[in-house]
Amino acid sequence: MTEPLLSVENLQTHFRTPDGVNRAVDGVSFHVNAGETVAIVGESGCGKSVTSMSILRLIPEPPGKIAGAIKFEGRDLLKLSDKEMRKIRGNSISMIFQEPMTSLNPVLTVGRQIGETLRLHQGMSAADAEKKAIEMLELVGIPEPARRVREYPHQLSGGMRQRVMIAIALACNPKLLIADEPTTALDVTIQAQILDLMRDLKRRVGAAIVLITHDLGVVAEVAERVVVMYAGRKVEEAPVRELFASPRHPYTRGLLGSVPKLGSSLTGHTERLAEIPGLVPSLKNKIQGCVFAGRCSEATDLCRAVAPALEMKGANHMAACHYSVKESVAA
Amino acid sequence: MSSAPVVLEVSDLKKHFPIRGGLLGTPVGHVYAVDGVSFSIRRGETLSLVGESGCGKSTVGKSVLRLFPLTSGQVVLDGKRIDDMPASSLRMLRRKIQVVFQDPFSSLNPRMRVRDVIAEPIINFGLAKDRADLDRRVAHALDTVRLPTDAAGRWPHEFSGGQRQRIGIARALAAEPDIIVCDEAVSALDVSVKAQIVNLMQDLQKELGLAMLFISHDLAIVEHMTHRVAVMYLGKIVEVADKRSLFGAPRHPYTEALLSAVPVPDPTAKRDRIVLQGDVPSPIRPPSGCRFHTRCPYVMDRCRKEEPVLTPDATGHLAACHLHDLPASQNPLNKAGPTAFRAA
């Protein structure tokens, strides 16, 4: 097997706060192969965004503290100097943020912002960078790119701003694109456009994507493999079809049961939504046992005392639960 | 359901916001936020208003709550016209129409204990006979939304988003309303908590026989919650129908595209997605004719000139689209069928 493009090993991102250490990410491992789309799913506070920020070392230290290893093309990003890290950000790893309104600079033209990465990483001249910026705008499907390149973010709609963000992220042909809730702030018809664009660009550009989202619909549409996070831990990982067809962790099952499916009025599935009772536990105290035990209907004394390890429950299917059935792993 | 009394009736509601410019602040144009919207809601019924940002759905909600004066149109609440009612006489009528807002963090006063948040409407509308009755009502409201009684003495910041939304619902219910306007009431909540609140609202509606105007952009939640759906686009309702009829066989191209755009949590689903081109036009200068014609995949010449009106089919499913004047065999909406659920 070839070396994965990115492998995150036992990542721990903790924050020192006045009332204790917040274990936002507590021992998460996963990998991304070249050209693959991996989704990280979970609810607010599960650590999915902190994981993505940790990969690019965008966590301010202190109060944050990142431990573990993040190997990108064989190099541990956590061991690089700030200067070396700057060469990677926006170049071979780039990021799309959720809020296209606040993540663009309002006083610079769109062209300047796309050109910035090109001039910085590829030493292009201002004129070349603008030419390339126009090409990028065209690539992400913005009409009249030659005019738009001189416009400011406020002159663009939300969907177009997100397209500009994608153009910036892709300008230097990154090998890995981290997309943190890229469509959450957008309307459904615009979301459909952006998801279409991301799928299409992935075919053309071939970058691997780490997609951070809470929307299981988006996951089902674009991901190949899914990592489910809960309270700072990875609780399940599987190929997308496998995960939706036979979730092995009670949290994943709860999550899938709690979203109504479009078409429910026709298929007659109008029963109550499955609820996950209770709340996400505070990350400030070290959690004894399984992180989900407090909300799990099947939890036993074993769950409350001993944290279950991630086990292979089937081919490529991993879950951290004492009670989930193991499929006989055939060759 | 159709025999239940009408609680809220809205006819030809318009709300235009002036855009002021120049030194004197004279109006230089208008935002046609809501431009002729009519619907009615019966007791025990949920009507959902769906549409994308800027379609005017929240403005409709605020208009029926009379949070601002209307440009024109009628709003009849429990048989009384409230659109032109002076504020003084409207005050006590406000008890009958309550609201639950989107953001559970900014819609509760952080300096009021939960008890006072819930007691405020009870006191304002003079519902409690004495102090003991007030306490009883507050406890009852908390109990209705499945919060412990000791929550009364705590502050809003001590609660999570889902619990705060329960407090918001308790406050709305404390006034003993006939209808509740839920403006994106579950949109800000996490998936698992959202399910809790959706279930709670459905239970409450059954228990109390409330009417509900449910404003949302989340079509899957709407389909789960609602009885009827009205789809809005650029200040107009383009389609109204029972949910089965609307989700099963949409009769407006915008609804069809909207349904096909929703990502479905099923990786095996194969769907024909209709990706609409471009953005929603500005409500300051809405397009001529049919407002959807700039993005409609089936646009005809007539659509650019002539505005379609809401017309019912044999089952009472209303849609505003010229395609239905074509012979049935040429109507693309007929052959497309329920795009969203082919997989099932």
Interface residues (C-beta under 8 A of the other chain):
Chain A: E43 S44 S157 G158 G159 M160 D187 V188 T189 I190 Q191 A192 Q193 L195 D196 H214 D215 L216 G217 V218 V219 A220 E221 A223 V240 R241 F244 A245 G254 L255 L256 G257 S258 V259 P260 K261 L262 G263 S264 S265 L266 T267 T270 R272 L273 A274 E275 I276 P277 L279
Chain B: E52 S53 S160 G162 D190 V191 S192 V193 K194 A195 Q196 V198 N199 Q202 H217 L219 A220 I221 E223 H224 K243 R244 F247 G248 A257 L258 L259 S260 A261 V262 P263 V264 P265 D266 P267 T268 A269 R273 V275 L276 D279 V280 P338 A340 F341 A344
